[in-house]
Amino acid sequence: MVRAMIMAACTTGLFCAGFAFVISQIAPMLTNTQVLTTSFVSGFLGSVVAQILIKR
C-alpha cells in the first residue's frame, strides 16, 4: 500500500513538473486566473494519469 502511494505521488509529481515546464514557456501571456486554472488542471490530470498507470 505504501509503495502504491509513493508511486502515485512520484508519477503525479513528474507529470506536474512537465506540465509546469510547458506552462512556464507561455506564462507571461497568462493572467493570474489562467495560471490558477492551469495549475488545477495540472494536478487533476497528474492524479488521473498516476491512477491509470498504477492500475496497469
Secondary structure as GFF3:
##gff-version 3
##sequence-region A 1 56
A	DSSP	alpha_helix	2	26	.	.	.	ID=ss1
A	DSSP	three_ten_helix	27	29	.	.	.	ID=ss2
A	DSSP	alpha_helix	32	55	.	.	.	ID=ss3
###
